[in-house]
């Protein structure tokens, strides 16, 4: 058995990202629950119809832009939500400023966090270069496989070491969302995880 990856939204648009990783034992991670950029002000019911809300899941938010977290209030109340500690603070401030205070609480990791377990998954948050403070790639391991979710990243500065200074060899278990600038992902000298 292997991991199942489902992109509920985010392959044909910028924003509104929602990706699911399911373990063979049934446990699930949801990577981002973003509000589509073209959603009308005040619109609700925007979670992808393909996202099964009847089964438990844990949500991981990659960074504090609304196109990655803007639908957390529509998620089932019993789904835990994780994000970086700085991201949680910025999300709360944004929600207050926009007069849509959050009723949800976030569990957090720190920019120097070691990998941690959520059920059968091991999560390694990897601080990355993005216009949002406290943005992360997420290396998810489970069922003998690895998925690297890049969230949104850019390559305007020096490459960011992803995992203890190793180098990433593109072509493995890689889930990519976002822009990598003018170069193709296969040409990026990305850091690597072993």
C-alpha positions as a Markdown table, in Angstrom:
| # | Residue | x | y | z |
|---|---|---|---|---|
| 1 | Unk | 0.0 | 0.0 | 0.0 |
| 2 | Unk | 1.1 | 3.6 | -0.6 |
| 3 | Unk | 0.1 | 7.1 | 0.0 |
| 4 | Unk | -2.7 | 8.6 | -2.1 |
| 5 | Unk | -2.3 | 12.2 | -3.2 |
| 6 | Unk | -5.4 | 14.2 | -4.2 |
| 7 | Unk | -5.2 | 17.7 | -5.5 |
| 8 | Unk | -8.7 | 19.1 | -4.7 |
| 9 | Unk | -7.8 | 22.5 | -6.1 |
| 10 | Unk | -4.7 | 24.4 | -7.1 |
| 11 | Unk | -3.4 | 23.0 | -10.4 |
| 12 | Unk | -5.1 | 25.3 | -12.8 |
| 13 | Unk | -5.1 | 28.5 | -10.8 |
| 14 | Unk | -3.1 | 30.6 | -8.4 |
| 15 | Unk | -4.7 | 30.5 | -4.9 |
| 16 | Unk | -7.4 | 28.4 | -3.3 |
| 17 | Unk | -4.9 | 25.5 | -2.7 |
| 18 | Unk | -6.2 | 22.3 | -1.1 |
| 19 | Unk | -4.2 | 19.1 | -1.4 |
| 20 | Unk | -4.9 | 15.8 | 0.5 |
| 21 | Unk | -2.4 | 13.1 | 1.4 |
| 22 | Unk | -4.1 | 9.8 | 2.6 |
| 23 | Unk | -2.2 | 7.0 | 4.4 |
| 24 | Unk | -3.2 | 3.4 | 3.6 |
| 25 | Unk | -4.5 | 3.2 | 7.2 |
| 26 | Unk | -7.1 | 5.9 | 6.4 |
| 27 | Unk | -5.4 | 8.9 | 8.2 |
| 28 | Unk | -5.3 | 12.1 | 6.1 |
| 29 | Unk | -3.4 | 15.3 | 5.9 |
| 30 | Unk | -4.8 | 18.4 | 4.2 |
| 31 | Unk | -2.1 | 20.7 | 2.9 |
| 32 | Unk | -3.6 | 24.2 | 2.9 |
| 33 | Unk | -7.2 | 25.3 | 2.8 |
| 34 | Unk | -7.0 | 28.4 | 0.7 |
| 35 | Unk | -9.6 | 30.9 | -0.4 |
| 36 | Unk | -9.6 | 31.3 | -4.2 |
| 37 | Unk | -8.3 | 34.7 | -5.2 |
| 38 | Unk | -11.3 | 35.3 | -7.5 |
| 39 | Unk | -13.9 | 34.5 | -4.8 |
| 40 | Unk | -16.4 | 37.3 | -4.2 |
| 41 | Unk | -16.2 | 39.2 | -0.9 |
| 42 | Unk | -18.3 | 37.4 | 1.7 |
| 43 | Unk | -18.7 | 34.2 | -0.4 |
| 44 | Unk | -19.0 | 31.0 | 1.7 |
| 45 | Unk | -19.1 | 27.3 | 0.8 |
| 46 | Unk | -15.9 | 27.5 | -1.1 |
| 47 | Unk | -14.2 | 24.3 | 0.0 |
| 48 | Unk | -13.8 | 21.9 | -2.9 |
| 49 | Unk | -16.7 | 19.6 | -3.2 |
| 50 | Unk | -14.3 | 16.7 | -3.6 |
| 51 | Unk | -12.9 | 17.2 | -0.1 |
| 52 | Unk | -14.6 | 14.6 | 2.2 |
| 53 | Unk | -15.5 | 16.4 | 5.4 |
| 54 | Unk | -17.2 | 13.3 | 6.9 |
| 55 | Unk | -13.8 | 11.7 | 7.8 |
| 56 | Unk | -11.2 | 13.1 | 10.2 |
| 57 | Unk | -8.1 | 14.9 | 8.9 |
| 58 | Unk | -5.3 | 17.1 | 10.1 |
| 59 | Unk | -4.7 | 20.4 | 8.3 |
| 60 | Unk | -1.2 | 21.9 | 7.7 |
| 61 | Unk | -1.0 | 25.5 | 6.6 |
| 62 | Unk | 2.2 | 26.4 | 4.7 |
| 63 | Unk | 2.1 | 30.2 | 5.1 |
| 64 | Unk | -0.1 | 33.2 | 6.2 |
| 65 | Unk | -1.5 | 34.2 | 2.8 |
| 66 | Unk | -5.3 | 33.8 | 2.6 |
| 67 | Unk | -5.1 | 31.8 | -0.6 |
| 68 | Unk | -3.5 | 29.1 | 1.6 |
| 69 | Unk | -5.5 | 29.5 | 4.9 |
| 70 | Unk | -8.6 | 31.5 | 4.0 |
| 71 | Unk | -11.1 | 28.7 | 4.3 |
| 72 | Unk | -10.1 | 27.3 | 7.7 |
| 73 | Unk | -13.4 | 28.5 | 9.3 |
| 74 | Unk | -15.3 | 26.2 | 6.8 |
| 75 | Unk | -13.4 | 23.1 | 7.9 |
| 76 | Unk | -14.9 | 20.7 | 10.4 |
| 77 | Unk | -14.4 | 22.0 | 13.9 |
| 78 | Unk | -12.8 | 18.7 | 15.1 |
| 79 | Unk | -10.0 | 18.9 | 12.4 |
| 80 | Unk | -6.7 | 20.0 | 14.1 |
| 81 | Unk | -4.9 | 22.8 | 12.2 |
| 82 | Unk | -1.1 | 23.2 | 12.3 |
| 83 | Unk | 1.1 | 26.1 | 11.0 |
| 84 | Unk | 4.3 | 27.9 | 11.9 |
| 85 | Unk | 4.2 | 30.0 | 15.1 |
| 86 | Unk | 4.7 | 33.3 | 13.2 |
| 87 | Unk | 2.1 | 32.3 | 10.6 |
| 88 | Unk | -0.5 | 31.7 | 13.4 |
| 89 | Unk | 0.1 | 35.2 | 14.7 |
| 90 | Unk | -0.2 | 36.8 | 11.3 |
| 91 | Unk | -3.3 | 34.8 | 10.4 |
| 92 | Unk | -5.0 | 36.0 | 13.6 |
| 93 | Unk | -4.0 | 39.6 | 12.9 |
| 94 | Unk | -5.3 | 39.4 | 9.3 |
| 95 | Unk | -8.6 | 37.9 | 10.5 |
| 96 | Unk | -9.0 | 40.7 | 13.0 |
| 97 | Unk | -8.2 | 43.4 | 10.5 |
| 98 | Unk | -10.6 | 42.0 | 7.9 |
| 99 | Unk | -13.3 | 41.8 | 10.6 |
| 100 | Unk | -13.5 | 38.0 | 10.3 |
| 101 | Unk | -12.1 | 36.8 | 13.6 |
| 102 | Unk | -11.1 | 33.2 | 13.8 |
| 103 | Unk | -12.9 | 30.8 | 16.0 |
| 104 | Unk | -10.3 | 28.1 | 15.4 |
| 105 | Unk | -7.0 | 27.6 | 17.3 |
| 106 | Unk | -3.8 | 26.5 | 15.7 |
| 107 | Unk | -1.2 | 24.1 | 16.9 |
| 108 | Unk | 2.2 | 25.4 | 15.9 |
| 109 | Unk | 5.8 | 24.5 | 14.9 |
| 110 | Unk | 8.8 | 26.8 | 15.0 |
| 111 | Unk | 11.2 | 27.8 | 12.3 |
| 112 | Unk | 13.8 | 25.5 | 13.8 |
| 113 | Unk | 11.5 | 22.6 | 14.6 |
| 114 | Unk | 12.6 | 19.1 | 14.1 |
| 115 | Unk | 10.4 | 16.7 | 12.2 |
| 116 | Unk | 7.3 | 15.7 | 14.2 |
| 117 | Unk | 4.7 | 13.0 | 14.0 |
| 118 | Unk | 1.0 | 13.3 | 13.2 |
| 119 | Unk | -0.5 | 9.8 | 13.3 |
| 120 | Unk | 1.5 | 7.7 | 10.8 |
| 121 | Unk | 3.0 | 10.7 | 9.1 |
| 122 | Unk | 6.3 | 12.5 | 9.9 |
| 123 | Unk | 6.2 | 16.2 | 9.0 |
| 124 | Unk | 9.4 | 18.3 | 8.5 |
| 125 | Unk | 8.6 | 22.0 | 8.1 |
| 126 | Unk | 11.2 | 23.6 | 6.0 |
| 127 | Unk | 11.5 | 27.4 | 6.2 |
| 128 | Unk | 11.5 | 28.8 | 2.6 |
| 129 | Unk | 11.9 | 32.0 | 0.7 |
| 130 | Unk | 8.5 | 33.7 | 0.0 |
| 131 | Unk | 7.0 | 37.1 | 0.3 |
| 132 | Unk | 5.1 | 35.9 | 3.4 |
| 133 | Unk | 6.9 | 35.8 | 6.6 |
| 134 | Unk | 7.2 | 32.3 | 8.2 |
| 135 | Unk | 6.5 | 30.4 | 4.9 |
| 136 | Unk | 7.3 | 26.7 | 4.8 |
| 137 | Unk | 7.7 | 23.8 | 2.5 |
| 138 | Unk | 6.4 | 20.6 | 4.1 |
| 139 | Unk | 8.2 | 17.3 | 3.7 |
| 140 | Unk | 5.6 | 14.6 | 4.5 |
| 141 | Unk | 6.8 | 11.0 | 5.0 |
| 142 | Unk | 4.5 | 8.0 | 5.4 |
| 143 | Unk | 4.0 | 4.4 | 4.2 |
| 144 | Unk | 7.7 | 4.4 | 3.0 |
| 145 | Unk | 7.1 | 7.4 | 0.7 |
| 146 | Unk | 8.0 | 11.1 | 0.8 |
| 147 | Unk | 6.1 | 14.0 | -0.6 |
| 148 | Unk | 7.6 | 17.5 | -0.7 |
| 149 | Unk | 4.9 | 20.2 | -0.8 |
| 150 | Unk | 6.6 | 23.4 | -1.7 |
| 151 | Unk | 3.6 | 25.7 | -0.9 |
| 152 | Unk | 4.7 | 28.9 | -2.6 |
| 153 | Unk | 8.3 | 29.6 | -3.0 |
| 154 | Unk | 10.5 | 31.8 | -5.0 |
| 155 | Unk | 14.1 | 31.7 | -6.0 |
| 156 | Unk | 15.2 | 35.3 | -5.7 |
| 157 | Unk | 17.8 | 34.8 | -3.0 |
| 158 | Unk | 20.3 | 32.1 | -2.2 |
| 159 | Unk | 18.9 | 28.6 | -2.1 |
| 160 | Unk | 17.4 | 27.7 | 1.3 |
| 161 | Unk | 18.7 | 24.4 | 2.7 |
| 162 | Unk | 15.7 | 22.2 | 2.9 |
| 163 | Unk | 16.9 | 19.5 | 5.3 |
| 164 | Unk | 20.2 | 19.5 | 7.1 |
| 165 | Unk | 22.2 | 20.8 | 4.1 |
| 166 | Unk | 21.5 | 17.9 | 1.8 |
| 167 | Unk | 20.6 | 18.3 | -1.9 |
| 168 | Unk | 17.2 | 17.4 | -3.4 |
| 169 | Unk | 17.2 | 15.3 | -6.6 |
| 170 | Unk | 14.1 | 16.3 | -8.5 |
| 171 | Unk | 12.0 | 13.4 | -9.8 |
| 172 | Unk | 11.3 | 11.6 | -6.6 |
| 173 | Unk | 8.2 | 12.0 | -4.5 |
| 174 | Unk | 7.6 | 15.6 | -5.2 |
| 175 | Unk | 4.4 | 17.7 | -5.0 |
| 176 | Unk | 4.9 | 21.2 | -6.3 |
| 177 | Unk | 2.6 | 24.2 | -6.2 |
| 178 | Unk | 3.6 | 27.7 | -6.8 |
| 179 | Unk | 6.0 | 29.6 | -8.9 |
| 180 | Unk | 9.7 | 28.8 | -9.3 |
| 181 | Unk | 10.4 | 31.9 | -11.4 |
| 182 | Unk | 11.6 | 31.6 | -15.0 |
| 183 | Unk | 13.3 | 28.2 | -14.6 |
| 184 | Unk | 11.7 | 24.8 | -14.7 |
| 185 | Unk | 11.5 | 22.9 | -11.5 |
| 186 | Unk | 13.7 | 20.2 | -13.0 |
| 187 | Unk | 16.4 | 22.8 | -13.4 |
| 188 | Unk | 16.4 | 24.2 | -9.9 |
| 189 | Unk | 19.4 | 23.5 | -7.7 |
| 190 | Unk | 17.0 | 22.7 | -4.8 |
| 191 | Unk | 18.2 | 21.5 | -1.5 |
| 192 | Unk | 17.6 | 17.8 | -0.9 |
| 193 | Unk | 16.3 | 15.4 | 1.7 |
| 194 | Unk | 17.5 | 11.9 | 2.2 |
